[in-house]
Amino acid sequence: MRSIRECGAIIFDMDGLMLDTERLALKAWQLAGADFEFSISDDIFITIVGRNRRDSDRILVEIFGTDFPIAAVRNRYLTYLDRWIDEGKLSIKSGLLELLGLLDKISMPKAVATSTEYERAVHKLSLTNLLEHFPIVIAGDQVQKGKPAPDIFLAAAVQLGVLPENCLVLEDSDTGIQAAHDAGMTPVMIPDMKPPSKKSLAFAHKIFEELGEFHDYLRESLALM
């Protein structure tokens, strides 16, 4: 694991890290579950945070049983979520724009590696005017194994043309930190809804409360005024 100063590229997660979407997603899942008389608790939702669609669906069926109408519930979830996104309820996290400005200033290569499907990811990034900052977007439906497997981060490193050990990863979830660690990268955690697990505390190079705090740390590390 390299220090932040030694890293030559940075890979961003999207939901919960750059975009304040996890609380919208929680509400959408809970409403969708209730529509079909299933109670999706906060704790159940946390188990699928950071996971791709395939793995999330598998986990929910394991929890609720084979009678759980996963396709119908997910479609209802997306109906709620997309309505709110189209209504302008999607917002970016505090400190993100300042961080992106700093990375542009120092010409740091960067990419997005998100468990969200590619078309949905690009749509969210476009709506929030973030897509212009990221020439590389690797999505959950573009790799065989989702987080916590390292595949998505390794694919991002290939696209960046940077060795995995030279990549820094910004993540909010335990699954993302595990994936970045197993990819041989330098994981940095900015938790969102769930505090870091013991494993994340061990794997993360640094943990910050918000992106603005990481921005300030990065400036100091690079001796920028």
N, C-alpha and C positions, 0 to 999 in steps of 0.2 A: 504494500500500500504506500503510495507516494504522498508527500505533503501537498497541500493545496497549491503552494507556489510552484511545485514541480509538474503539475498537470498541464497538458497541452490542449485539452478539449474538455467541454462540459456538456453533459447530457441531462436534460430536464424530463422529469415526469410531467404529466399535465394535470389531471383531475386531483384536486386536493393540494397540489403543489403550486401551480400557476393559476388555476381557475378554482374559484370557490364553489365547487359543484357537489361536494359530498353531502352537504345538508339538503340540497335539492334532491339528490338521488335517494337519500334516506326517506324523505317524505314521500317521494314518488313510489318507492318500493312498498312502503307501509300502506299507502292508499290502494295500490294495485293488489296487494295481498288481501286487504280487507274486502275488496270488491269480490273476491273469490272465497271469503271466509277463512283466510289464513292470517295469522298474526306474525308479522315479520318484526321482531324486536330490534332494538338498537344493537344488542350483542350479536344477533344473527347477521345483521347488516355488516358489522365490522368484520365478520369472517370472509366476506367477499370483496372488501375494499382492496384495490390494487390488482384484482384478478381479471383475467379476460372473460369474455362472454361464455366460452365453453366451460371453463373451470367454475365460474360462478353458478351456472345452471346445474352442474354436477353437484356442487356443494348444497344448493338449495333442495335438490331432490333427495340427497342423502339425509338432510335434516327433516324434511316433511314427509318423505315417503314417495313411492312411485305414483300415488294418486294425485300428487301435486301437479297442477296443469302449468308446467313451467313456460311453455310457449305462449299461452294466453296471458299469464301473469306478466311475463316480460314485455309483451306487446302493449299491455295496459300501462305498465311502468314507463315505457318509452313515450306513450301518448301523453301522459302527464308531464314528463320531463321535457319533451320537445315543445309542448305548449308554453311552459314557463320560460324556456330558452328563447322562443320566438317573441315572448312578451317582454324580453329585455332583462330578465332576472339573473342572467349569467354575468358574473363579475370577476375581475382579476384580483389576485392577492396583493395586499399592501407590500410595497417595496419592489415589486417585479419590474416595473418599467425602469426604475433607477438602476437595478442590477443589469438589465439588458443593455442599457445605455453604457454602463461601465464596460461590459464585455465587448460591445461594438467598438468602444474607444481603444481597447487593447487588442482588437482583432482576434479575439478568442473564438475558435471554431465551436459551434454548438449544434445540438440536435434535440429533437423530442423523441422519447421512447415511452409510449403510452399503451396501456392494456385496452383502451378503447379501439373500436374498429376504425380503419383508415378514413373512410368517408365522413364518419361522425367527428373524428378528431379534427380533420381539416375544416369542417364546417364550424366547429367551436373556435378554432384558432382564427378563422376568417372573421367571424362575428366580433371577436374581441380585438381585432387588428394586430394579432400576434404572429400570424403566418409569415409576414414579411421578415420577421426576425429569424425564422427557422427554415433554411433551405432543405433540411433533412427531417422527415417525420417517419418514424418506424412505429407501426401500430400492431395491436394484438392479433389481428387476423393475418399478419404477414410473417409470423413465425410459428414453428411447430409447437413449441412449448411456451406457455405464458409464465409470467412471474409467479412464484419465486425462482423458476429456472432462469439461467442467465442469458438465454437465447436472444432476447430483444436488445439487450445492451451490447452483446457481441456483434449483432447485426448493425447497430448504430455505429460502433467503432469501425467496422469495415467501410461503411458509407462515409465516415469522417476521414478515413485514411490514417487513423491513429491507432497505435497499439492499445489494447485494453488497459494495460498497466499505466498508461498515460492519460486515462480518462477519469474525470471527476463526475460523480452522479449526484444530482439533487433529487431527493425522494421524501415523501411524507408517510409512506406505509412500511410496515414490517416486511411484507412480501417484496417490495422494491429494494429495501436495504439488503435483504438476503440475496436477491438476484445480482445486485451490483457487487456485493462481496464475492459471490461465487464466480463472477466474471473477472475477478482480479482487479477491479477498479477501486477508486477511493470513494466510498459512500459518505454523503453528508445528509443528515436528516433534518427536516423541518416538519415536525409532526402536525397533523391536522386534527381530526376528531379523536384519535386514539393515542394515548401516551405510548412511547416506545417500549417494546418488550425487552426482556433481559437480553435476548439475542441481539436485538438492534442496538442496545446500549454497548454490547461488546463489539459488534461489527462496524458501527458508524465511526468514522474518523472524527467527526464533530457533530454536535446537535445544537440547533439554533431554534429559538422560539418563532422567528418569522424571517422572511426573505430579506427584509431591511437589515436585520442583524448580521446575516451572512454577507450582505453587500458591504457593510462597514468593515467586517473582518477581512474580506477579500482586499479592499482598498489598503488596509493596514499591512496585510501580508505582502502585497506587491509594492508597498511604499509609495502609494499614489496620493497626491495631495489634491 
